[in-house]
């Protein structure tokens, strides 16, 4: 949950503002005001650059489809095996992102139009234990136990994760199959968390997407280069990913009137403005009182609990949430089985993420309708360089730390 | 499976060719050749007309997302209850498709941009038994037992079905929630079959989408008004829907070389051309022999088995298939759990669909990699007219037959 911001910008503005490289995003120059046409590249040709200082799929715009795959190493896989896997996975992900056919794949037609495909890799703690123990970040451990959480083994920590996103669901499915098949000598799938956001081009410029509670879900995210450097990426281009699977009780939530929903969140449903403000991006005034002297924004509203306190302004991170909406569990009286695959990127979860999570799970009013059922933490290796480029970057995911582990 | 055709046309050509009404599909006139821009309406404003001679969601272009929901009537629901349900469901579906907030819904923001939302309703046999026995079509019964099928109760016949499709997954999820909630006094969800196709605008004009076997899946569908009138819709605008859930063993399929895959299908993988032809839409020549005197197209290839025989040219129907690609079943050694939610629309399944299905399940070479695991048949009521329009059409789904049932 939380208070993301990036959705508040158009993809175009975001791409320009964050300085994200895109190899073939061409922008239509012919949008016509008042007719609802937005300036986005055609999905038939849209791609996002794979190689770079940072992995794609983090600061790049959120695509419509997510296949988040948790993998565990097969018994007996050593440091050499992990290096081999990273080499072949990186090569194949680079080809798929560019719309080229990976080596030995017999399905070139399935990869021709990547539709902004990104494949982002993360390492769980066990990869460091096996292959790079000296390089393990001190924050790479389970999120501490939290009040109210009901974690399931079904969504537990894994050794590796691939975040596969595309604006085309067929591409997203195919890329998952290819990567799973390519890695099958080394890993087996522990879980797949599938999610969706609004379709490419379906949200007008300046509008923030909404989650299934109807809340705008993208207000306070980093957007400038400086904010990303401050909150999300270390100087070497690495990062961390926390995955929280959050079940949402839509049946109960929908029994609330709109005023109660807004009080629980601290923002207006209509436009996401804080209850003390006029516009989505207005700074909330937690000291404001109404005519009866009561706080306008409940101190236990989701927004108030999520805000970094004045003495800890660094408690900020990138939210990249996806919705899930599955059929009701057999025998359940619920109308659906819905929630968020909540992806948080930051430099250091211990400092930036976990304190916010604890504040929320202790007293966030939204807790009445949400339950955390999965948790995992990964180190995100820096971006790569195409081997032919001559740049001084890793040629494959984690090359530097994995080398160190073998020494 | 089968040999659909509609994907071979652009949405634009299709809309024009089939004469499908669309209340606000505006087409960008500024596409620029060679830059990959296609002439599609912005998803921020795209809608498909709800009311019409025929229900939307059949001849209209296939959207990216499917939520197919099978409902069973709650105990004690009578003919009057079914009429009430149809009235409120029709009203709400009409509002949702237009981007308006249904009566009593507290979430107007979730429905503002329908992204070509269609909600299509079908009646199972039991609705007629309860509310309209005299009107039951003679073909409205289970598909007869077929060789090789392994039908699961999980995907069995239901009393009602809603086919909910949108090019935006959030809209598709929301519309399912709304319709399920709206009907909860009368029905409970038996199953949800979720599926996906390529994203809106992701397939260039003239290209046919592919399923997860890599086959082009849209070659022989009806496309002209005459073909739709001949194959799909009766004069009163009604139709029938057969749902077959078809599991696809991708792991085994992917072990085949391309030549073997092409022989099993009867078409080239690269462009969908029959093995005797040069282009996707060339007529196959089943009599052609190669240099050794062997048939170029295997008589048991999928295409050859699916083709209507010369003495039964009416064995044609509309394929509207969606892919599914779920995580592997727990404990399975398979890399995924994938297949098709295969939706077939025709006037009369007994005459047009079932003979083709039988030919396929008896000897189609693709049977080695496919298993039919679900089956259901529905009557599709004619289209509706907005109550204010004064047109002589049903104001709600099935009004005419349900009235008759009460008489």
Interface residues (C-beta under 8 A of the other chain):
Chain A: X26 X28 X30 X32 X35 X36 X37 X38 X41 X42 X43 X44 X45 X64 X65 X106 X107 X109 X110 X113 X115 X167 X168 X169 X170 X171 X173 X174 X176 X177 X180 X181 X184 X189 X191 X192 X194 X196 X197 X198 X199 X200 X201 X202 X203 X204 X209 X210 X212 X214 X250 X254 X257 X258 X269 X270 X323 X325 X326 X327 X328 X335 X336 X338
Chain B: X26 X28 X30 X32 X35 X36 X37 X38 X41 X42 X43 X44 X45 X64 X65 X106 X107 X109 X110 X113 X115 X167 X168 X169 X170 X171 X173 X174 X176 X177 X180 X181 X184 X189 X191 X192 X194 X196 X197 X198 X199 X200 X201 X202 X203 X204 X209 X210 X212 X214 X250 X254 X257 X258 X269 X270 X323 X325 X326 X327 X328 X335 X336 X338
